[in-house]
Amino acid sequence: MTEAEAVVVGVRVRPFQEREIQNNSMLCISMSQKSTSIFDSAGKDTMFTFDESFWSHDGYEDDGTGYLRPKRGSNYVDQKYVFNTFGKRVLDNAWNGYHCCLFAYGQTGSGKSYSMVGYGNNKGIVPISCEEIFRRIANDDSGNSYEVLVSAIEIYNEAVQDLLIPVEQRPRKGFEIRESKILGVYIDGITKRPVESYKAIHDTIEEATTHRTVGSTLMNATSSRAHTVLIIEFKTVTSCSTRVSMINLVDLAGSEKVKQTGAEGERMKEGAMINKSLSTLGNCIEKLAEKSTNPKKAVLVPYRESKLTRLLQNALGGSSKTIMICALSPASSNYEETLSTLRYADRAKKIKNKAVVNENPQEKLMRELLDENQKLKEMIQSLGAGRVDARTFEDLGRKQREIAEAEAALKDMQKTFQEKLEEDRQRQGELRRRGTVVNPMVPMIVNLNQDPQLQGRVKHYFPAGKTLIGCNKQDESESESEASDLDRDSDEESDDLPVPDINMLGRGMQRLHASVENASDGRCILRALNGEAAQATCLNGMTLDRMLEMDAKKCPRTRVDDGFVLVHADRLIFGPCYFVFVQPNICSAEVLIASGEADFTTAQMEEMREKRSATEKRIRQSLYSPCMVLPGLEDAQHFEQMQEMQKELEQVKRTLQLKEQVLRAKEDEVEELRRELALLRNPGERLDEMLYAGHSKVSLAIDNTFEEALAQLSAVEAMLTSCAPRGDSPKKKSLTS
Ligand SMILES: Nc1ncnc2c1ncn2[C@@H]1O[C@H](COP(=O)(O)OP(=O)(O)OP(=O)(O)O)[C@@H](O)[C@H]1O
């Protein structure tokens, strides 16, 4: 009989972030071998022991390529070490035919994605594992053959989405998680992409990431608000058997409490949904731990209460080998959250699973599926013979659906891997022809946001041809029943309109708002699709309707008919959404954003500046144009009009002055921040400045002291002079001279 095996749990603490250093954050975590301690503000510690405690807080250096490696003699744990400890274990298990699951838990910004996916050269467990899978396959000379299928999903607001299909082709309410006796828990209709090389799996993950960010815009989400799961189905075919194992790599959403993030409205709902998934996960872990400690006790595990736990049911309390990596913030300001993560991890390590090798499942599955088919036929026959009760009738409907699913699964199983590859190639070719598959080197717009954490998270690509930007209200979160009749009428009217390729919601957005044409000469041309849209679309602060009125020579951008040629780093505003245009062959979006060349404040300020000058122009026009039309100043009515307008002008001037003050203050603030940033980037200069400041203070002090001394001397001198006998006043040399 298979031995029960505990969930393997590791914790990892990251370095301080810039903000935490600036806030003089205190370190509240210490680690010694497998134990981790957390200290509260009074210095009292709570200790936990895990399978692994990874110290990644300090003791590292850049190896010259951006990769962070441990300094000589330090205990810093780098990405390779984490992969060798946890990632390799997952792969070994998969190779032996076990289902495996690795999930990362922790509050936002604690380092989950760093461990799972990694950044730049510091690749995480997911990419290294994918590389390793194909390296092992290439080095295998046993005669076995291998088949790898990849799925990528996101759970957001309790809806499961397939990240391998474009946003606009997804069902609005997401995909269904189903459970059947034969197939177990599975997602109905999810893409399983066959991959035969590291490049293919890498491109698939890139595609999923792109769809993830695009998808998140539609819902105002950020990556940390959704749970992402990469599912790798790994099949080994030997001469006498077939083994299938599923590898689930799960990057959970941030675990912070909604209260702490100050979330409101839609964000609050998101937070509640994430918390629902995470708190159900917590409850399941608690119940499973209870069950493992007391196997005889009847414990109900609430898997069905959230999509996440339903999906992870097998990984948590079934036949899977499971590893959990908990990311910790080192800062004392996050003490509460980190302590709660440690408690979560502590409970998880008590769970015990009984993993089994999934040998020959395909043949078994096919046999079972055929049996089910037979049973259904018999049921139908009995229905025809009139020997059926109500319960059987009800069952029949359910069975019919199950059989349809089973038959679809059977059909899929009967296809060879080569057939699946060929089918996928054709599908990809078709999508590429329609421009649906995204190449990260095509021009794009990237979002700008007040919150630097949210900046650069959303990318919209412009493949060759025309891309339509608009507001497809069907995607709006309000239910249709709440829409006004007027809205409904206008929606009906606009039903014939094409669906925009890029959807942006918010005030000022038109159903078909703008287009960007990626022309054959490589230029991208922006056009507003109607007058109202032109007023609500800005290029570097200026509305398109204003640019269209301008003399072509004065216009800041090259005009092509009614459109404008976009230039790398141009700021664009559509309704309430701020973006920057990126030509990836000039530099990547990440580099552009990090350079500070385009940011939210700049875009907002140039918009305000343009609005001000447009208003001034309008007032000037309305003030002076009547003079030309009306007969003369003696006309009383005209005089009144003039006075009215003068008042209006004064009012506008005052408003403008106020706005100008605000703008200046903001500009000063930005200037100050830029200066600070430059100093931080160049500490030498900072030191010089400090020395200079220190020097000035000292010389000022010396000057003051000197001045005071002189004053005292003059006073003494004056006293001496007044005290000296009048007659023989000597011709003294002044002490001050
Ligand atoms: N072990 C580490 N070594 C160096 N830097 C790290 C490490 N872990 C995390 N970081 C840095 O900390 C920051 C936050 O990490 P990360 O984005 O992985 O957090 P997260 O928990 O995934 O956040 P979110 O929930 O928002 O996705 C990043 O800048 C990352 O580079």
The ligand as an SDF file (V2000), in Angstrom:
LIG
                    3D

 31 33  0  0  0  0  0  0  0  0999 V2000
   14.7110   36.2750   -3.7650 N   0  0  0  0  0  0  0  0  0  0  0  0
   14.7450   37.4920   -4.2670 C   0  0  0  0  0  0  0  0  0  0  0  0
   15.9280   38.0790   -4.5690 N   0  0  0  0  0  0  0  0  0  0  0  0
   15.9500   39.3120   -5.1020 C   0  0  0  0  0  0  0  0  0  0  0  0
   14.8450   40.0620   -5.3380 N   0  0  0  0  0  0  0  0  0  0  0  0
   13.6500   39.5310   -5.0540 C   0  0  0  0  0  0  0  0  0  0  0  0
   13.5400   38.2200   -4.4970 C   0  0  0  0  0  0  0  0  0  0  0  0
   12.2330   37.9630   -4.3040 N   0  0  0  0  0  0  0  0  0  0  0  0
   11.5630   39.0410   -4.7240 C   0  0  0  0  0  0  0  0  0  0  0  0
   12.3950   39.9810   -5.1680 N   0  0  0  0  0  0  0  0  0  0  0  0
   12.0010   41.3020   -5.6940 C   0  0  0  0  0  0  0  0  0  0  0  0
   10.8930   41.7640   -4.9250 O   0  0  0  0  0  0  0  0  0  0  0  0
    9.9100   42.3900   -5.7600 C   0  0  0  0  0  0  0  0  0  0  0  0
    8.5370   41.7490   -5.5570 C   0  0  0  0  0  0  0  0  0  0  0  0
    8.6080   40.3860   -5.9680 O   0  0  0  0  0  0  0  0  0  0  0  0
    7.4470   39.6640   -6.8020 P   0  0  0  0  0  0  0  0  0  0  0  0
    7.0040   40.5070   -7.9470 O   0  0  0  0  0  0  0  0  0  0  0  0
    7.9650   38.3290   -7.1220 O   0  0  0  0  0  0  0  0  0  0  0  0
    6.3150   39.6100   -5.7250 O   0  0  0  0  0  0  0  0  0  0  0  0
    4.8950   38.8780   -5.8390 P   0  0  0  0  0  0  0  0  0  0  0  0
    4.6400   38.3150   -4.5160 O   0  0  0  0  0  0  0  0  0  0  0  0
    4.8560   37.9510   -6.9770 O   0  0  0  0  0  0  0  0  0  0  0  0
    3.9800   40.1070   -6.1290 O   0  0  0  0  0  0  0  0  0  0  0  0
    2.5460   40.1140   -6.8530 P   0  0  0  0  0  0  0  0  0  0  0  0
    1.6050   39.4350   -5.9050 O   0  0  0  0  0  0  0  0  0  0  0  0
    2.2580   41.5750   -7.0180 O   0  0  0  0  0  0  0  0  0  0  0  0
    2.6580   39.4270   -8.1780 O   0  0  0  0  0  0  0  0  0  0  0  0
   10.4300   42.2820   -7.1880 C   0  0  0  0  0  0  0  0  0  0  0  0
   11.0410   43.5070   -7.5080 O   0  0  0  0  0  0  0  0  0  0  0  0
   11.4650   41.1880   -7.1260 C   0  0  0  0  0  0  0  0  0  0  0  0
   12.4920   41.4080   -8.0770 O   0  0  0  0  0  0  0  0  0  0  0  0
  1  2  1  0
  2  3  1  0
  2  7  2  0
  3  4  2  0
  4  5  1  0
  5  6  2  0
  6  7  1  0
  6 10  1  0
  7  8  1  0
  8  9  2  0
  9 10  1  0
 10 11  1  0
 11 12  1  0
 11 30  1  0
 12 13  1  0
 13 14  1  0
 13 28  1  0
 14 15  1  0
 15 16  1  0
 16 17  2  0
 16 18  1  0
 16 19  1  0
 19 20  1  0
 20 21  2  0
 20 22  1  0
 20 23  1  0
 23 24  1  0
 24 25  2  0
 24 26  1  0
 24 27  1  0
 28 29  1  0
 28 30  1  0
 30 31  1  0
M  END
$$$$
